[in-house]
Every structure is written in C-alpha cells, then in structure tokens.
Amino acid sequence: MTPSFKINPELDLVLERFIDVPRELVWAAWTQPEQLKQWFCPLPWKTVECEIDLHPGGKFSTTMQSPEGQRFPNNGCYLEVIPNQRLSWTNALEPGFRPAKQLEQSPDHECAELLMTAIILLDVHEKGTKYTAIALHQNQESRKRHEDMGFYEGWSTCADQLVAMIKNNMK
C-alpha cells in the first residue's frame, strides 16, 4: 500500500520488514488488546494496560511498565483504520479528535512522551507480510530524540516479539 503522504527523512522514522506471518494475524495483534499487551514494548518492559476503540476518533491507550515497576501511560486517537492494511494514530489528539493536553517533555527521562503520529502499513507479500512502521514528528529535534531513544532497535524488537507471539499462537 502506498502512503498518501511523502516521507520526510528529516522528520520521519521508518522501519520496513518482511515478516513470515499472514497480515490478518498481524492486524489482529495490533487491534486486540490482549494480543497487543503480549508484544508491544521490548522486554523486560511490559504493556500492562491497553484500551482500543477501533475507529477514527477512537481511543488507543497503553500503559507501559519498566522493570522497576514505574508506569508510563500513552494515550492517543486513531486517525485511520483500514482493516488488514493501514492503522494510524496520534498522541497529539485525544479520543473524539480533541486536542491533547500538553505532553510531558521531561529532558531527564528518556520515556517522556514524544508528540508523534504513528502509521502501520501491512501489505501482502510472498514471504507473508510487508510490515512498515512509520513515526512522524513535528520537528527534527523530536525525530532525533526518538531515534536516540532507540526507535530502530525498540520497534524492531517489538516486531520480532509480535511475530514470535503469532507463531506461538498458531501452534
């Protein structure tokens, strides 16, 4: 699926992989809270809460927990839901497309929220699924901060965990 926007390498981060599981199962892993909680953040971190109201304007909320037990809520609003193809959301908006409250921008903690829009693209591929995760940022500083926080390593690890969960569930 071709995005309806142009990637700006100065503002956007992109992870593209070919994964050997069907896209319908990848979609389910992204849209069913009990599945998402199993893989959504790199271990030893955990996703301990997840709420999904799967429609444009609906709520996408997760709470991640550090190995030390500290919790980090992440709230957002779905922008686009095209089953088995495309999912996008932003933390710049709350459910119902309401502007979000000011995000915590604590420079001394790497887990402080970044203002961003995320897009997941799923395309059928001979190997299973072409999986593309995109993080759009409002400025170069936010993009760099997200990259420095470990975007590529973290999102790759999560993709590996997603595939492992799906394969385990297929047994």
N, C-alpha and C positions, 0 to 999 in steps of 0.2 A: 504494500500500500504506500503510495507516495504522499508524504506530508503536504498539507495545503499551505505550508509556510516554508520559508527558506532558513536553513540552519545558519546561524551566525557563529563562526568559531571563536569570536572574541567574547561572546556572551553565553554560549550554549555548550553543554557537555553531552556526548553521545556515546552509548555503549551498544554495539551491534554484535550479535552472536547467532550462530546456527545451533539449535538445540534439538536433540533427538526424541522429542515427545510431541504429541499432537497439540495443535494450537488451542483446541477446545478445552483441553486439560490445563493448559497454561492460563487460559481465560478464567477457568473455574478457580484456579489457585490465586488469581488476582481479585476475584469478586466474591468469594465466600470467606467470611471472617475466620471460621475455624481452620481453614486451609492456610490463609494468609498468615495467621499467627504462628504457624509452624516454620516459616522460612524467611519472613520479611526483614529481619535485621541479622547481621553477621554474628554468629555465636562467638563468644559466650553471652552476648546480649540476647534479650528475648523481647518479643512483642507480646505483652501481657493483656492488652485490651485492643479490640478492633470493632468499629461500627461502620457499616456500609449501607447507604441508602442509594442504590444504584440507578440513578437517573440524573440528567443535567440539573444542577442546582442541589443535588442530594449531598448528604454528608459522607465524607471519608475521614475517619478519625482512627488514629492508632496511639497507643502508649507503649513506648519502648522502655525497657528496664536494663540498667547497667549491671554488670556482675556484682557490684557493691550494693545493689538494691535501689539506686536512685532512679526515679521515673521521669520520663520526658514525653509529655503529651504532644501530639501533632494533629492539628485539625485543618480540614480543608473542604473544598467544594468541588464536586465533579463538574467539569465543563462539557465533556463529550463522552458518550457511551455508545459505541458501535460494537455489538456483541461479536466476540471472537476476532476482532480486527483492531480496534483502537479504544484506548481509555486515557482520558486526560483529566487532571485535577490541578488545583492551585491552593496554596495556603494564603494567598492574598485575599481570598473571599471565604466567607463562612457559608453554611448552607443557605439556600434561597438567594444566592448571589449577593449577599450582604457584604460590604467591605469588612475585612478582618480588623480586629483590634491591633494595635502596634505589636509586632513580634519582638520577643526578647532578643536583643543583639549583644549578649554578653561576650566581650572580646576575650575574656579569660576562660571561657568554656567552649570547647570545640563543638559541643552538641547544641549550642544555641541555634534556634531556628534560622534558616535562610529563607528569604522571600523567593519563591520559585513557582514555576508551573512544570509539572511532570507529564510526560506523554509516553505511553507504552503502545508500540505498534507490533502486531502479530500478523505474519504472512505465512501462508503455506509454502513449504519448501520440500524438496526431495528428501532432505535429512530429517524433516519433521516440521520445525517452525523457525522462521527467521524472526528473531526477537530483537527489537530495538527499543532501548530506553533512552529518553531524552530529558534533560533538565534545562529549562530556560531560565535565565537570570536577568535581572533588570540592569545590571552593570558589570563591568569587568572585575571589580573588587569582589562581588558576590560569587561570580563564576570561579575566580581564583581561590577564594576561601573554600568553596565546596570541593574543588579539585584537591586542594591541600589537605582537606579533612579526610580524603580517601575515596572520592567518588568512584573512580575506576575499580579499585580493589574491593570496596564495600559492595557496590552494585553487582560486580562480577561474582563475589562470594554469595550474595543473595540469589543470583541466577542459578548458581551451582546447587544451592540448597533447595531452590524451587524444583529443579529437575530431579534431584535425589528424592524429594518428597513425592513427586508424581510417580516416579518409577517404583518406589516402595509401595505406594497405594495401588499400583497396577498388578502387584504380585498376587 
